[in-house]
Amino acid sequence: MDDIKIIATNRKAYHDYFIEEQHEAGIALTGTE
Protein backbone atom coordinates (compact mmCIF):
# COMPACT_ATOMS: atom_id res chain seq x y z
CA MET A 1 0.00 0.00 0.00
CA ASP A 2 2.98 2.30 -0.30
CA ASP A 3 2.06 3.13 -3.90
CA ILE A 4 0.75 6.70 -3.90
CA LYS A 5 -1.16 7.68 -7.03
CA ILE A 6 -1.96 11.34 -7.66
CA ILE A 7 -5.37 11.58 -9.29
CA ALA A 8 -5.84 15.36 -9.18
CA THR A 9 -3.52 18.36 -9.13
CA ASN A 10 -4.14 22.07 -9.22
CA ARG A 11 -1.17 23.58 -11.00
CA LYS A 12 -2.71 27.06 -11.09
CA ALA A 13 -2.92 27.08 -7.29
CA TYR A 14 0.81 26.42 -7.09
CA HIS A 15 1.41 29.24 -9.56
CA ASP A 16 -0.89 31.87 -8.03
CA TYR A 17 -0.53 31.10 -4.33
CA PHE A 18 2.10 30.05 -1.83
CA ILE A 19 1.27 26.54 -0.64
CA GLU A 20 2.21 26.39 3.03
CA GLU A 21 1.08 22.85 3.85
CA GLN A 22 -0.02 19.75 2.01
CA HIS A 23 -2.46 17.25 3.44
CA GLU A 24 -3.21 13.72 2.35
CA ALA A 25 -6.78 12.48 2.63
CA GLY A 26 -8.68 9.36 1.70
CA ILE A 27 -11.94 7.52 2.17
CA ALA A 28 -12.75 4.09 3.53
CA LEU A 29 -15.79 2.36 2.11
CA THR A 30 -17.70 0.08 4.46
CA GLY A 31 -21.03 -1.67 4.14
CA THR A 32 -22.75 -4.82 2.98
CA GLU A 33 -23.17 -3.95 -0.69
Backbone as JSON Lines, residues from 0, in Angstrom:
{"i":0,"aa":"M","n":[0.82,-1.2,0.0],"ca":[0.0,0.0,0.0],"c":[0.85,1.26,0.0]}
{"i":1,"aa":"D","n":[2.12,1.13,-0.27],"ca":[2.98,2.3,-0.3],"c":[2.91,3.04,-1.64]}
{"i":2,"aa":"D","n":[2.18,2.47,-2.61],"ca":[2.06,3.13,-3.9],"c":[1.09,4.3,-3.77]}
{"i":3,"aa":"I","n":[1.59,5.51,-3.97],"ca":[0.75,6.7,-3.9],"c":[0.49,7.16,-5.32]}
{"i":4,"aa":"K","n":[-0.77,7.28,-5.68],"ca":[-1.16,7.68,-7.03],"c":[-1.87,9.03,-6.95]}
{"i":5,"aa":"I","n":[-1.35,10.01,-7.64],"ca":[-1.96,11.34,-7.66],"c":[-3.04,11.33,-8.73]}
{"i":6,"aa":"I","n":[-4.27,11.6,-8.33],"ca":[-5.37,11.58,-9.29],"c":[-5.86,12.99,-9.63]}
{"i":7,"aa":"A","n":[-5.42,13.99,-8.89],"ca":[-5.84,15.36,-9.18],"c":[-4.77,16.33,-8.7]}
{"i":8,"aa":"T","n":[-4.44,17.3,-9.53],"ca":[-3.52,18.36,-9.13],"c":[-4.1,19.7,-9.56]}
{"i":9,"aa":"N","n":[-3.7,20.73,-8.87],"ca":[-4.14,22.07,-9.22],"c":[-2.89,22.9,-9.45]}
{"i":10,"aa":"R","n":[-2.42,22.88,-10.68],"ca":[-1.17,23.58,-11.0],"c":[-1.32,25.09,-10.89]}
{"i":11,"aa":"K","n":[-2.5,25.62,-11.18],"ca":[-2.71,27.06,-11.09],"c":[-2.6,27.53,-9.65]}
{"i":12,"aa":"A","n":[-3.03,26.71,-8.7],"ca":[-2.92,27.08,-7.29],"c":[-1.45,27.2,-6.89]}
{"i":13,"aa":"Y","n":[-0.61,26.32,-7.4],"ca":[0.81,26.42,-7.09],"c":[1.42,27.66,-7.74]}
{"i":14,"aa":"H","n":[0.87,28.08,-8.86],"ca":[1.41,29.24,-9.56],"c":[0.95,30.55,-8.91]}
{"i":15,"aa":"D","n":[-0.32,30.62,-8.53],"ca":[-0.89,31.87,-8.03],"c":[-0.73,32.07,-6.53]}
{"i":16,"aa":"Y","n":[-0.54,31.0,-5.78],"ca":[-0.53,31.1,-4.33],"c":[0.68,30.39,-3.76]}
{"i":17,"aa":"F","n":[1.05,30.75,-2.55],"ca":[2.1,30.05,-1.83],"c":[1.45,28.92,-1.03]}
{"i":18,"aa":"I","n":[1.83,27.7,-1.33],"ca":[1.27,26.54,-0.64],"c":[2.11,26.29,0.61]}
{"i":19,"aa":"E","n":[1.49,26.52,1.77],"ca":[2.21,26.39,3.03],"c":[2.25,24.94,3.53]}
{"i":20,"aa":"E","n":[1.16,24.24,3.37],"ca":[1.08,22.85,3.85],"c":[0.37,21.99,2.82]}
{"i":21,"aa":"Q","n":[0.69,20.72,2.84],"ca":[-0.02,19.75,2.01],"c":[-0.59,18.69,2.93]}
{"i":22,"aa":"H","n":[-1.8,18.27,2.63],"ca":[-2.46,17.25,3.44],"c":[-2.87,16.09,2.54]}
{"i":23,"aa":"E","n":[-2.79,14.9,3.07],"ca":[-3.21,13.72,2.35],"c":[-4.51,13.23,2.97]}
{"i":24,"aa":"A","n":[-5.48,12.92,2.13],"ca":[-6.78,12.48,2.63],"c":[-7.26,11.29,1.81]}
{"i":25,"aa":"G","n":[-8.13,10.51,2.4],"ca":[-8.68,9.36,1.7],"c":[-10.03,9.0,2.29]}
{"i":26,"aa":"I","n":[-10.65,8.0,1.67],"ca":[-11.94,7.52,2.17],"c":[-11.85,6.02,2.37]}
{"i":27,"aa":"A","n":[-12.64,5.53,3.29],"ca":[-12.75,4.09,3.53],"c":[-14.2,3.7,3.33]}
{"i":28,"aa":"L","n":[-14.43,2.79,2.4],"ca":[-15.79,2.36,2.11],"c":[-16.12,1.14,2.96]}
{"i":29,"aa":"T","n":[-17.25,1.21,3.65],"ca":[-17.7,0.08,4.46],"c":[-19.18,-0.15,4.18]}
{"i":30,"aa":"G","n":[-19.62,-1.36,4.34],"ca":[-21.03,-1.67,4.14],"c":[-21.2,-3.08,3.63]}
{"i":31,"aa":"T","n":[-22.44,-3.45,3.41],"ca":[-22.75,-4.82,2.98],"c":[-22.88,-4.95,1.48]}
{"i":32,"aa":"E","n":[-22.98,-3.86,0.76],"ca":[-23.17,-3.95,-0.69],"c":[-21.86,-3.85,-1.43]}
